[in-house]
């Protein structure tokens, strides 16, 4: 299950054939048959040892750190969406290592597939930095878990154990 940035850069042509502009696609939400919004979360690891993870600042609270992620766009697979979100939110080129699982939030009516991902390159200039002033920072897995625990992001903390990380 490998996806890379190149897999979504050609998406614009597919969308035009369907009569959808690429800019409009990013504003469209994808829902499953039960009415749940489909999303992805990305554990962006520096290397295969999975000892460091890249977190991004929250769009609404720039002083808080979170995992990159977002909605799946029309015509995307979850893996392609994860690669795109890593690129947009953290300015990285990355590859999917594995799917960690699908997590349901009944209150928010979302189903999020989480992915373990390997960062292959990192840019200093990227979409969410330019548009939203987002930052990114490498943390040890232990630090990342502590940060997510402070924010009561318990579902996201579980990702690390499921991805095979040791803290």
C-alpha positions, 0 to 999 in steps of 0.5 A, spaced: 500 500 500 504 505 497 502 512 495 506 518 493 505 525 492 505 524 484 499 519 485 495 526 487 498 531 482 495 528 476 488 528 480 486 535 476 485 531 470 481 526 473 476 531 476 476 535 470 473 529 466 468 529 471 466 536 471 469 538 478 475 543 478 481 541 483 480 547 487 472 545 488 474 538 490 478 540 496 472 543 499 468 537 497 467 532 503 466 525 502 461 521 506 460 513 507 454 510 506 452 511 514 453 518 513 460 519 516 465 524 514 471 520 511 478 522 514 485 520 514 490 522 520 498 521 518 503 519 523 509 522 519 516 518 522 523 521 520 525 513 519 523 506 519 525 506 527 519 510 528 522 514 534 521 521 532 514 523 529 513 530 525 507 534 528 504 540 526 501 546 529 493 547 530 490 551 524 485 554 530 490 554 536 498 555 533 501 554 540 498 547 540 501 541 536 497 535 533 498 530 527 497 532 520 490 529 517 484 531 514 478 530 509 478 525 503 477 528 497 473 526 491 476 520 487 482 519 492 483 513 496 485 514 503 492 512 502 492 518 497 489 523 501 494 521 507 500 523 502 496 529 500 495 531 507 502 530 509 504 534 503 499 540 504 500 540 512 507 539 513 511 540 507 513 533 506 514 528 501 512 521 504 510 514 503 505 510 506 508 504 511 501 501 513 494 503 515 493 503 522 486 502 522 479 506 522 477 510 528 470 512 528 467 518 532 460 518 533 459 525 536 463 528 530 460 523 525 467 521 522 471 515 520 478 516 520 483 512 517 490 513 520 496 511 517 504 510 519 508 514 514 515 515 512 518 522 510 522 521 504 524 529 504 522 535 507 520 542 504 521 549 508 516 552 504 509 549 504 501 550 503 499 550 510 505 554 512 503 560 507 496 560 507 495 558 515 502 560 518 502 553 520 509 550 523 512 543 524 516 540 529 520 533 530 518 530 537 520 523 540 514 519 540 514 519 548 514 527 547 508 527 542 504 522 546 505 527 552 503 533 548 496 529 545 495 527 552 495 534 555 490 535 549 486 529 551 487 526 544 486 519 546 484 516 540 490 519 536 495 517 542 493 509 541 495 510 534 503 510 536 502 503 539 498 500 533 504 503 529 509 499 533 512 504 536 516 504 543 516 510 547 
